[in-house]
Amino acid sequence: MDLFACSWTALRTAVAGLPDDDFVKPSGCAGWLVRDLVCHLVIDAQDVLITLATPTRAEPTRDAVTYWDVADAPPTGDDPLDALTVRLAAAYEEPRLLTFHLDDVGSAAGRAAALADPGLRVGTRDEVLTAGDYLHAYVLEWTLHHLDLVAYGPDAAGPPAAGLAASRDMLERIAGAAFPASFSDEDALLIGTGRRAPTEAERAELGGTAVKFPLWLG
């Protein structure tokens, strides 16, 4: 629960500090501008609120690791929700309107997460998780998108170290394979999710585990 709060607060703080010109720059999400990514974060925050307000008595069907589906290929942008996100982002017109909405809904999501009972069972995407597992899964979501946000802004603050480490652990558990110890947590996440290709030296270090990556998470 603390990692969720730490990662989410850091990400929203990074968005709040962006100059207006950065919103039309590319993000680390292929095909998305920074404004598209921030709009996606608004939708994510809404999902957190909806899920935490959807309790169930059913037995959990997934946990923080199995929450993630792994696709066979990277997203193409053809998904209706992805296309809608781009249109919604453009509709804001002014970055301040988008950042205000993220701060408003994002703060509410953060408060709801802080108040949630970790053992509460909640429903989302036709699956059941404990609130603790659900929020822990989102540490990976926030951390990856924080890396996407600062991909082309080297002066911007990146994700917290604790979130990077926890996200690397989750990604390795999803893949069933570990990255070499020499890889930084950030490099492991970028390479492991296809956000950048490994160098020849990195590929050599990965050895047989290279076939496990990248993972296209959804």
Rosetta silent file (secondary structure, phi, psi, omega in degrees, C-alpha in Angstrom):
SEQUENCE: MDLFACSWTALRTAVAGLPDDDFVKPSGCAGWLVRDLVCHLVIDAQDVLITLATPTRAEPTRDAVTYWDVADAPPTGDDPLDALTVRLAAAYEEPRLLTFHLDDVGSAAGRAAALADPGLRVGTRDEVLTAGDYLHAYVLEWTLHHLDLVAYGPDAAGPPAAGLAASRDMLERIAGAAFPASFSDEDALLIGTGRRAPTEAERAELGGTAVKFPLWLG
SCORE:     score description
SCORE:     0.000 S_00000001
   1 L     0.000  -40.155  179.222    0.000    0.000    0.000 S_00000001
   2 H   -66.070  -37.951  179.300    2.870    2.358    0.825 S_00000001
   3 H   -64.924  -38.101  176.273    4.552    1.582   -2.497 S_00000001
   4 H   -58.769  -50.630 -177.867    1.349    2.450   -4.342 S_00000001
   5 H   -61.743  -43.800 -179.082    1.166    5.821   -2.602 S_00000001
   6 H   -62.956  -47.289 -177.417    4.857    6.546   -3.128 S_00000001
   7 H   -67.420  -42.864 -177.378    4.818    5.637   -6.833 S_00000001
   8 H   -68.791  -41.533  178.303    1.534    7.408   -7.576 S_00000001
   9 H   -63.884  -42.852  179.738    2.519   10.598   -5.746 S_00000001
  10 H   -63.161  -40.773 -179.353    5.869   10.724   -7.537 S_00000001
  11 H   -66.399  -45.610 -179.499    4.214   10.256  -10.931 S_00000001
  12 H   -66.866  -34.100  176.612    1.589   12.949  -10.357 S_00000001
  13 H   -65.221  -40.314  178.373    4.272   15.317   -9.054 S_00000001
  14 H   -63.839  -41.392  177.818    6.305   14.731  -12.211 S_00000001
  15 H   -63.727  -43.153 -178.039    3.278   15.515  -14.399 S_00000001
  16 H   -62.323  -27.158 -178.093    2.536   18.682  -12.408 S_00000001
  17 L   -88.994    0.407 -177.889    6.077   19.912  -13.034 S_00000001
  18 L   -73.539  134.697  170.105    5.966   19.544  -16.834 S_00000001
  19 L   -70.259  154.886 -176.160    6.159   22.733  -18.918 S_00000001
  20 H   -55.499  -37.469 -176.715    3.312   23.131  -21.401 S_00000001
  21 H   -62.226  -24.722 -177.212    5.599   22.491  -24.380 S_00000001
  22 H   -72.046  -19.094 -175.304    6.351   18.974  -23.125 S_00000001
  23 H   -69.850  -20.174  178.916    2.756   17.827  -23.590 S_00000001
  24 H  -103.815   11.842  175.136    3.155   17.655  -27.369 S_00000001
  25 L   -89.197  159.349  177.847    6.451   15.788  -27.206 S_00000001
  26 E   -68.495  149.796  173.890    6.624   12.004  -27.681 S_00000001
  27 L  -104.965 -179.578  177.285    6.411    9.801  -24.619 S_00000001
  28 L   -76.475   -7.750  174.198    7.982    6.415  -24.035 S_00000001
  29 L   -85.244  115.540 -175.909    4.679    4.791  -25.051 S_00000001
  30 L   -53.645  126.400  176.972    5.005    4.138  -28.769 S_00000001
  31 L    86.870   -4.674 -178.781    2.612    6.333  -30.736 S_00000001
  32 L  -111.666  134.904  168.310    1.556    8.438  -27.764 S_00000001
  33 E   -77.346  169.139  177.731    2.426   12.019  -26.995 S_00000001
  34 H   -58.576  -39.171 -179.273    2.926   13.047  -23.382 S_00000001
  35 H   -64.367  -33.875  177.421   -0.605   14.463  -23.325 S_00000001
  36 H   -65.919  -42.138  179.001   -1.977   11.073  -24.432 S_00000001
  37 H   -62.667  -44.170 -179.669   -0.076    9.371  -21.634 S_00000001
  38 H   -65.016  -37.886  176.265   -1.385   11.848  -19.047 S_00000001
  39 H   -62.997  -39.310  176.664   -4.931   11.314  -20.303 S_00000001
  40 H   -61.564  -36.358  178.877   -4.386    7.575  -19.891 S_00000001
  41 H   -66.140  -34.443  175.360   -3.358    8.229  -16.281 S_00000001
  42 H   -61.445  -44.785  179.419   -6.678   10.003  -15.703 S_00000001
  43 H   -64.696  -40.073  176.822   -8.474    6.885  -16.973 S_00000001
  44 H   -59.731  -44.555 -179.539   -6.261    4.698  -14.765 S_00000001
  45 H   -62.012  -39.234  176.222   -7.144    6.801  -11.721 S_00000001
  46 H   -62.937  -40.136  178.618  -10.828    6.389  -12.532 S_00000001
  47 H   -62.352  -39.714  178.076  -10.306    2.621  -12.781 S_00000001
  48 H   -61.776  -46.395  179.564   -8.711    2.583   -9.323 S_00000001
  49 H   -61.630  -44.757 -179.070  -11.691    4.451   -7.858 S_00000001
  50 H   -63.773  -44.997 -177.484  -14.195    2.175   -9.590 S_00000001
  51 H   -64.864  -44.254 -179.374  -12.411   -1.008   -8.558 S_00000001
  52 H   -67.519  -18.953  176.893  -12.023   -0.016   -4.906 S_00000001
  53 L   -98.413   16.911  179.900  -15.752    0.778   -4.889 S_00000001
  54 L  -124.516   68.800 -179.669  -16.603   -2.665   -6.281 S_00000001
  55 E   -72.145  155.834  178.827  -16.315   -5.078   -3.350 S_00000001
  56 L  -148.925  156.287  175.701  -17.175   -8.738   -3.737 S_00000001
  57 L   -97.170   -1.555 -178.532  -17.355  -11.858   -1.583 S_00000001
  58 L   -67.103  156.098  178.562  -16.050  -14.068   -4.367 S_00000001
  59 L   -71.073  143.825  177.152  -12.721  -15.846   -4.014 S_00000001
  60 L   -58.789  139.313  177.293   -9.717  -14.117   -5.613 S_00000001
  61 L  -108.212  -15.419  179.536   -8.913  -15.320   -9.113 S_00000001
  62 L  -144.368  165.192  174.192   -5.699  -13.339   -9.556 S_00000001
  63 L  -126.231 -167.132 -174.740   -2.943  -11.668   -7.553 S_00000001
  64 L   -63.133  -28.405 -179.401   -0.540   -8.775   -8.233 S_00000001
  65 L   -87.539  -47.957 -177.795    1.507  -10.861  -10.681 S_00000001
  66 L   -76.657   -5.438  173.217   -1.212  -12.829  -12.469 S_00000001
  67 L   -56.617  -33.586 -173.021   -3.256   -9.623  -12.802 S_00000001
  68 L   -84.454  133.627  170.083   -1.225   -8.912  -15.922 S_00000001
  69 L   -94.392  144.607  178.755   -2.042  -10.405  -19.301 S_00000001
  70 E  -110.942  119.712 -178.760    0.844  -10.877  -21.721 S_00000001
  71 E   -85.101  163.044  179.915    0.071  -10.149  -25.374 S_00000001
  72 L   -81.245  -17.033 -175.833    1.726  -11.790  -28.361 S_00000001
  73 L  -151.065  160.042  178.976    2.688   -8.463  -29.955 S_00000001
  74 L   -67.067  158.100  178.660    3.070   -4.791  -29.022 S_00000001
  75 L   -63.548  144.721 -178.561    0.000   -2.543  -29.199 S_00000001
  76 L  -101.798  -11.095 -174.706   -0.713   -1.114  -32.638 S_00000001
  77 L    91.485   -4.319 -178.695   -2.955    1.772  -31.594 S_00000001
  78 L   -81.468  -15.339  179.010   -5.950    0.084  -33.221 S_00000001
  79 L   -59.386  133.015 -176.762   -7.525   -0.804  -29.886 S_00000001
  80 H   -56.459  -38.382 -179.731  -10.684    1.337  -29.496 S_00000001
  81 H   -68.930  -37.962  176.936   -9.718    2.494  -25.996 S_00000001
  82 H   -61.908  -44.219  179.845   -6.237    3.521  -27.154 S_00000001
  83 H   -65.375  -38.507  178.595   -7.766    5.514  -30.010 S_00000001
  84 H   -64.822  -38.995  179.869  -10.290    7.103  -27.654 S_00000001
  85 H   -58.541  -43.564  179.756   -7.508    8.122  -25.282 S_00000001
  86 H   -63.876  -41.873  179.649   -5.759   10.065  -28.054 S_00000001
  87 H   -67.370  -40.251  178.665   -8.980   11.855  -29.016 S_00000001
  88 H   -64.525  -42.091 -179.558   -9.779   12.697  -25.417 S_00000001
  89 H   -60.707  -42.204  179.663   -6.292   14.065  -24.823 S_00000001
  90 H   -65.848  -30.731 -177.300   -6.565   16.365  -27.837 S_00000001
  91 H   -68.478  -21.580  179.665   -9.950   17.603  -26.631 S_00000001
  92 L   -67.493  -29.088  176.393   -8.412   19.124  -23.504 S_00000001
  93 L    65.684  -51.558 -179.444   -6.648   21.692  -25.748 S_00000001
  94 L  -110.741  130.859 -179.120   -4.786   23.298  -22.821 S_00000001
  95 H   -55.450  -33.969 -177.133   -2.344   21.278  -20.679 S_00000001
  96 H   -62.903  -30.898  178.492   -3.559   22.980  -17.489 S_00000001
  97 H   -69.536  -38.082  179.372   -7.014   21.447  -17.974 S_00000001
  98 H   -69.627  -44.156 -179.647   -5.507   17.985  -18.292 S_00000001
  99 H   -67.392  -34.316  176.679   -3.229   18.409  -15.275 S_00000001
 100 H   -63.479  -43.516 -179.257   -6.141   19.756  -13.223 S_00000001
 101 H   -64.906  -42.382  178.672   -8.237   16.699  -14.059 S_00000001
 102 H   -63.763  -42.419  179.612   -5.376   14.334  -13.193 S_00000001
 103 H   -63.618  -40.814 -177.988   -4.762   16.124   -9.899 S_00000001
 104 H   -65.898  -56.710 -177.915   -8.465   16.052   -9.046 S_00000001
 105 H   -73.206  -37.036 -178.974   -9.175   12.404   -9.893 S_00000001
 106 H   -65.607  -38.763  177.425   -5.680   11.234   -9.022 S_00000001
 107 H   -64.249  -41.325  178.625   -5.816   12.708   -5.533 S_00000001
 108 H   -62.762  -41.518  178.379   -9.152   10.983   -4.948 S_00000001
 109 H   -63.445  -39.750  178.001   -7.696    7.663   -6.112 S_00000001
 110 H   -63.956  -41.106  178.106   -4.770    8.121   -3.759 S_00000001
 111 H   -66.439  -42.130  179.280   -7.061    8.807   -0.810 S_00000001
 112 H   -62.103  -39.840  179.251   -9.252    5.813   -1.644 S_00000001
 113 H   -65.549  -39.850 -179.530   -6.184    3.576   -1.795 S_00000001
 114 H   -65.655  -30.741 -177.845   -4.947    4.841    1.579 S_00000001
 115 H   -87.981  -13.585 -173.754   -8.321    4.066    3.162 S_00000001
 116 L   -70.807  143.246  172.235   -8.743    0.638    1.574 S_00000001
 117 L   -78.697  119.935 -177.874   -8.522   -2.562    3.602 S_00000001
 118 L   -55.364  -28.060 -178.390   -5.730   -4.615    1.932 S_00000001
 119 L   -87.267   -5.541  179.080   -7.759   -7.778    2.476 S_00000001
 120 L   -62.072  135.387  176.910  -10.918   -6.422    0.840 S_00000001
 121 E   -91.143  131.263 -177.912  -11.862   -8.412   -2.270 S_00000001
 122 E  -129.421  154.869 -179.474  -12.603   -6.266   -5.288 S_00000001
 123 E  -109.058  137.567  175.828  -13.738   -6.962   -8.837 S_00000001
 124 E  -156.990  138.742  177.443  -12.158   -5.648  -12.012 S_00000001
 125 L    53.452   37.658 -179.743  -12.046   -6.897  -15.615 S_00000001
 126 L    63.185   23.499  176.589  -14.224   -9.872  -14.612 S_00000001
 127 E  -126.243  165.630  179.056  -11.562  -10.959  -12.124 S_00000001
 128 E  -124.959  132.923  176.024  -11.298  -10.791   -8.329 S_00000001
 129 E  -136.935  163.081  166.154   -8.268   -9.638   -6.329 S_00000001
 130 E   -75.346  154.373  178.932   -7.625   -8.406   -2.844 S_00000001
 131 H   -59.827  -36.305  179.048   -7.302   -4.624   -2.723 S_00000001
 132 H   -62.070  -44.565  178.200   -3.704   -5.071   -1.583 S_00000001
 133 H   -66.618  -41.720 -179.887   -2.800   -7.166   -4.618 S_00000001
 134 H   -59.834  -46.708 -178.523   -4.676   -4.857   -6.960 S_00000001
 135 H   -70.008  -32.921  177.725   -2.869   -1.772   -5.688 S_00000001
 136 H   -67.747  -36.604  176.690    0.484   -3.564   -5.732 S_00000001
 137 H   -59.596  -35.214 -178.488   -0.064   -4.461   -9.392 S_00000001
 138 H   -72.433  -15.039  173.014   -0.499   -0.762  -10.062 S_00000001
 139 H   -60.312  -40.638  176.901    2.990   -0.042   -8.737 S_00000001
 140 H   -65.201  -42.950  178.315    4.240   -1.620  -11.963 S_00000001
 141 H   -59.614  -49.504 -178.742    1.769    0.461  -13.995 S_00000001
 142 H   -64.610  -40.477 -176.808    2.806    3.729  -12.349 S_00000001
 143 H   -66.967  -44.767  178.643    6.508    2.959  -12.571 S_00000001
 144 H   -62.729  -42.172 -179.207    6.455    2.046  -16.259 S_00000001
 145 H   -72.918  -25.982  173.065    4.423    5.119  -17.120 S_00000001
 146 H   -66.249  -41.879  175.433    6.718    7.313  -15.060 S_00000001
 147 H   -62.688  -37.976  176.709    9.581    6.015  -17.201 S_00000001
 148 H   -63.285  -39.170 -176.374    7.453    6.769  -20.283 S_00000001
 149 H   -64.595  -39.752 -174.313    6.821   10.289  -19.047 S_00000001
 150 L   -99.490    9.397 -175.252   10.493   11.164  -18.610 S_00000001
 151 L   -56.392  -36.659 -177.958   11.790    9.185  -21.602 S_00000001
 152 L  -115.435   19.986  176.632   12.594   12.339  -23.559 S_00000001
 153 L  -129.730   80.549 -173.011   13.085   14.665  -20.607 S_00000001
 154 L   -61.462  -18.536 -179.321   16.439   13.797  -19.056 S_00000001
 155 L   -87.934   -9.519 -178.286   16.162   16.558  -16.451 S_00000001
 156 L   -78.996  147.456  179.390   12.868   15.263  -15.044 S_00000001
 157 L   -71.189  136.153 -179.676   12.857   13.187  -11.866 S_00000001
 158 L   -88.775 -172.306 -178.833   12.317    9.490  -12.464 S_00000001
 159 L   -66.653  155.039  176.547   10.380    6.910  -10.458 S_00000001
 160 L   -63.321  148.957 -176.660   11.298    6.196   -6.829 S_00000001
 161 H   -59.487  -38.964 -178.333   13.910    3.487   -6.284 S_00000001
 162 H   -64.775  -38.057  178.090   11.557    1.328   -4.217 S_00000001
 163 H   -67.928  -38.940  177.489    8.970    1.337   -7.013 S_00000001
 164 H   -62.306  -45.026 -178.251   11.605    0.420   -9.598 S_00000001
 165 H   -65.260  -43.843  179.487   12.814   -2.511   -7.501 S_00000001
 166 H   -65.796  -37.168 -179.924    9.314   -3.817   -6.814 S_00000001
 167 H   -69.098  -39.618  175.515    8.364   -3.463  -10.475 S_00000001
 168 H   -60.472  -44.168  179.004   11.442   -5.357  -11.596 S_00000001
 169 H   -59.101  -44.908  179.594   10.561   -8.139   -9.176 S_00000001
 170 H   -63.055  -43.442 -178.570    7.017   -8.317  -10.555 S_00000001
 171 H   -63.414  -40.903  178.302    8.207   -8.348  -14.155 S_00000001
 172 H   -65.087  -36.941  178.483   10.671  -11.156  -13.439 S_00000001
 173 H   -70.828  -35.225  176.238    7.941  -13.166  -11.729 S_00000001
 174 H   -64.386  -42.519 -177.483    5.587  -12.614  -14.680 S_00000001
 175 H   -77.429  -24.782 -173.668    8.304  -13.785  -17.073 S_00000001
 176 L    72.450   27.881 -179.452    9.533  -16.609  -14.874 S_00000001
 177 L  -154.497  147.393 -178.250   13.073  -15.405  -15.493 S_00000001
 178 L  -104.436  148.745  173.544   15.480  -13.010  -13.818 S_00000001
 179 L   -79.744  155.986  174.769   17.572  -10.274  -15.359 S_00000001
 180 L   -57.700  146.114 -179.034   21.349  -10.297  -14.798 S_00000001
 181 L   -60.959  -24.282 -179.038   22.331   -8.626  -11.537 S_00000001
 182 L   -71.874  -17.645  179.193   24.383   -6.115  -13.544 S_00000001
 183 L   -74.984  133.021  172.187   21.211   -4.650  -15.065 S_00000001
 184 L   -69.415  160.415  178.325   19.831   -1.623  -13.275 S_00000001
 185 H   -60.000  -40.925 -179.441   16.164   -1.822  -12.317 S_00000001
 186 H   -63.586  -46.430  179.694   15.363    0.862  -14.888 S_00000001
 187 H   -63.444  -39.097  178.799   17.189   -0.917  -17.709 S_00000001
 188 H   -60.483  -42.206 -179.060   15.545   -4.214  -16.776 S_00000001
 189 H   -70.250  -40.928 -178.972   12.093   -2.627  -17.019 S_00000001
 190 H   -66.733  -44.519  179.352   12.796   -0.786  -20.274 S_00000001
 191 H   -71.522  -42.060 -175.252   14.272   -3.846  -21.975 S_00000001
 192 H   -66.934  -22.736  178.909   11.826   -6.269  -20.398 S_00000001
 193 L  -110.180   12.500  175.436    8.790   -4.393  -21.700 S_00000001
 194 L    75.600   15.563  179.587   10.188   -3.565  -25.127 S_00000001
 195 L   -77.455  -21.376  167.353   10.636    0.132  -24.435 S_00000001
 196 L  -150.860  154.065  179.292   14.196   -0.148  -25.702 S_00000001
 197 L   -82.999  146.330  176.207   16.199   -2.882  -27.361 S_00000001
 198 L   -69.868  149.854  172.560   19.135   -4.426  -25.485 S_00000001
 199 L   -71.783  170.155  177.854   22.636   -3.638  -26.647 S_00000001
 200 H   -59.877  -40.038  179.854   24.733   -6.488  -27.960 S_00000001
 201 H   -65.727  -40.969  179.135   26.518   -6.682  -24.616 S_00000001
 202 H   -66.469  -39.418  179.320   23.214   -6.757  -22.733 S_00000001
 203 H   -63.976  -38.170  178.628   21.841   -9.431  -25.042 S_00000001
 204 H   -65.001  -38.918  178.204   24.933  -11.533  -24.412 S_00000001
 205 H   -67.125  -36.891  179.130   24.423  -11.161  -20.657 S_00000001
 206 H   -63.913  -34.719  178.910   20.776  -12.150  -20.972 S_00000001
 207 H    57.305 -131.803 -177.060   21.818  -15.353  -22.708 S_00000001
 208 H   -67.982  -19.790  179.735   19.009  -17.885  -22.914 S_00000001
 209 H   -75.062  -10.342 -178.977   16.615  -15.681  -20.944 S_00000001
 210 H   -59.398  -28.575 -178.895   16.522  -13.212  -23.852 S_00000001
 211 H   -69.417  -16.227  179.950   13.754  -15.305  -25.426 S_00000001
 212 H   -78.777  -17.590 -173.172   11.516  -14.428  -22.459 S_00000001
 213 L  -123.426  155.391    1.537   11.558  -10.735  -23.293 S_00000001
 214 L   -81.711  161.952  173.937   10.079   -8.352  -24.140 S_00000001
 215 L  -104.989  128.004  177.371    6.721   -8.830  -22.446 S_00000001
 216 E   -96.801  100.444 -173.559    3.806   -6.853  -23.850 S_00000001
 217 E   -87.251  143.241  176.988    1.708   -6.244  -20.751 S_00000001
 218 L  -150.232    0.000    0.000   -1.965   -5.411  -20.774 S_00000001
